[in-house]
Amino acid sequence: MRAAVLALLAERPMHGYEMIRELESRTGGIWRPSPGSIYPTLQLLEDEGLIVAETGEGRKRFALTEAGREEATRAAEAPPWNEFADDTVSQAQDFRDAAFGIMNALRQVGFNGTDEQRTRALEVLTETKRKLYAILAESE
């Protein structure tokens, strides 16, 4: 989180929510840090004297201090979002699409299915969960 914030601030001053959106965008939606991770990081960097909060226009924007520029330059050389190659982003999007599709089908069975259909769906879900854990166990 630290390197990502510094790398973003090397480009321009930003507010916390803007950083969250920017990181989500740069990773194709794979990484969307929560406010509970971004704001403590900003506070820590401010306490260390690497960034300073600028007030105005309703939101607190953060900018690098002179001390922060050196560390931000190093962070910007290999920003964390570069770890998300196009194929990784594509695979994550495929996983997300599949999960949403499954949830929609499950919702339909739950709301519109008969007792027998819900029982069969539960069996499929239980078996699917077992198979997914089996896949993880193969790598150990």
KENU-372437 format. One record per residue (C-alpha): x, y, z. Coordinates in steps of 0.001 Angstrom, whole numbers, padded with zeros to 6 digits, always signed. Layout:
N
XYZ;...
//
This chain:
140
+000000+000000+000000;+002812+002364+000936;+004618+002026-002410;+001365+002418-004338;+000422+005629-002522;+003876+007114-002992;+003947+006150-006682;+000563+007788-007247;+001569+010943-005421;+004723+011131-007543;+002350+011897-010423;+000176+014529-008718;-001561+015396-005436;-004664+013288-004778;-007267+012691-002117;-007780+009246-000593;-010863+008236-002552;-009167+009297-005776;-006254+006967-004955;-008654+004084-004323;-010317+004611-007713;-006974+005044-009471;-005569+001797-008050;-008732-000056-008998;-008511+001337-012522;-004815+000542-012969;-005301-003066-011881;-008366-003722-014003;-010554-003933-010908;-008468-006635-009233;-007196-004409-006427;-009543-001913-004826;-008033-000934-001500;-010491-000148+001241;-010594+003183+003061;-009455+001173+006093;-006147+000495+004374;-005587+003718+002422;-006268+006274+005159;-004034+004716+007827;-001257+004553+005214;-001754+008221+004426;-001635+009064+008130;+001573+007064+008569;+003235+008746+005591;+002156+012131+006932;+003548+011270+010385;+006839+010294+008727;+006977+013661+006972;+006801+012143+003488;+003470+013691+002536;+001477+016698+003604;-002276+017239+003596;-003557+020206+001615;-007023+021396+002508;-009325+023107+000097;-012086+022335-002368;-013856+020278+000294;-011461+017313+000334;-008095+016809+001899;-005557+016243-000866;-002151+014787-000187;+001096+015852-001802;+004696+014750-001444;+007097+016693+000701;+010687+017162-000390;+011650+014174+001797;+008886+012111+000221;+009948+012774-003358;+013030+010564-003130;+011125+007577-001771;+008287+008201-004230;+010718+008206-007147;+011928+004740-006128;+008335+003524-005699;+007365+004906-009110;+010171+002968-010840;+008302-000298-010212;+004773+000594-009125;+002782-002242-007531;+000107-002170-010220;+002683-003373-012764;+002410-006785-011080;-001011-007150-012677;-000242-008292-016214;-002987-008257-018840;-003503-012014-018584;-003835-011766-014779;-006396-009000-015127;-008294-010979-017762;-008340-014106-015605;-009531-012139-012569;-012304-010581-014634;-013307-014054-015874;-013432-015285-012264;-015536-012304-011229;-017928-012771-014167;-018296-016475-013381;-018928-015768-009693;-021604-013181-010489;-023211-015579-012954;-023284-018328-010340;-024769-015976-007746;-027500-014910-010187;-028353-018538-010989;-028354-019398-007294;-030661-016474-006565;-033076-017667-009262;-033101-021210-007882;-033584-019843-004369;-036494-017610-005304;-038169-019566-008084;-037057-023182-007648;-039012-025990-006116;-037888-027713-002927;-036390-030493-005034;-034497-028000-007239;-033101-026183-004199;-031981-029508-002711;-030213-030440-005965;-028634-026979-006166;-027309-027365-002619;-025739-030690-003598;-024051-029029-006595;-022744-026213-004394;-021400-028620-001783;-019658-030699-004449;-018278-027577-006141;-016833-026315-002861;-015180-029702-002271;-013667-029697-005783;-012335-026154-005406;-010561-027055-002177;-009211-030176-003875;-007660-027965-006563;-005878-025927-003888;-004710-029091-002156;-003039-030284-005374;-000483-027489-005195;+000681-028332-001684;
//
